Amino acid sequence: MVNSVDFLGYVGAVLTTIAFIPQITLAWRSDDLSGISLPMYLIFVTGVAFWLAFGIFADIMPTIVANAVTLLLAGSVLVLKIRDLRRRVTATSGRP
């Protein structure tokens, strides 16, 4: 059984984590990542990785779960952004 403090953590984790799903869906479907800031996502993903490490070392399950899933989702946006930038550079340089 989950105690009330952990329950609050899980609810917060679910809400903040699923907030990335619309961004990923839009980026994937539209193939337009021009509105995505690469520096912001680099910093954010790095911060989430540190929060995940903290959760693991402190053995705080809501923190571990939330940050593991957020790292996956935000990391997906970051990968899409980097692929988009590489594609644009290749297109403008005339290289295949």
N, C-alpha and C positions, 0 to 999 in steps of 0.2 A: 504494500500500500504506500502511496506517495503522500508525504506529509504536506501540510498547507504551504510551507515556505518553498519546497521544491515545486509544488503545483504552480505557484506564482511564477517561478523561474521557467517552467515548461511553457506556460501560456505566453509569457513574454518572448521566449525563444521561438515558438511557433509563429507568432505574429511578425516579428522582425525578420525571420528567415523567409517566410513565404512572400514577403515584400519584394524579393528579387525575382520571383516567377514572372510577373508581367514584363519586367525589363528583358529577361532572357527570351521570353516568347516574342516580344516585339522585335528584338535584335535578330533573332533567328529567322522570323518570317519576312521581315522587311529588308534584311541584309543591309540596313543603314545604321551604322554605328557612329555617324558623325557627331552625334550629341553626347557621346560617351567620352569622359575625360580619362585618358590613359594614366596620367599621374595620380588622379584620385583613386582609381581602381588598384594601381600598384600599391599605394599606401594603405588602402583599405584591406586588401587581401593579406598584406603583411601583418597588419594589426590583428586581423581575425586569426591568423596562424599563431600569433603570440597569445591571444586569448584562449585558443584551443590548447596550447601547451600549458598555460596556467591552469585550465580546467583539469587537464590530465594530472599534473603534479599535485594539485590541491584535491583531486578526486571529487569534483563537483559535477555530477552527472548532467544537470540541465545546461551548464556551461559547455561541457564536452559535446553534447548532442547538438546544441544550437550552433556552435562554432564549426563543427565538422560539416554540417549541412550547409551553413552559410559559406564556408570556404569552397565547397563544391559549386554552389550556385554563383557566387561572385567570381570565383576562378573561371567559371565557364564564360561569363561576360568578358573577363580579361582576355581569355584565349581568343574569343571572337573578335575583340578589338584589335589585338595584335595581328591576327590573320588578315583583318580588313586593312590595316596599315601596310602590311607587306604587299598585299594585292595592289593597293593604290600606288605604292612605290614602283612595283614591277610594271604596272600599266603606264606610268609616266616616263619610265626609263626606256621603254621599248624592248626590254628583255623578256624572254618567255618565262 
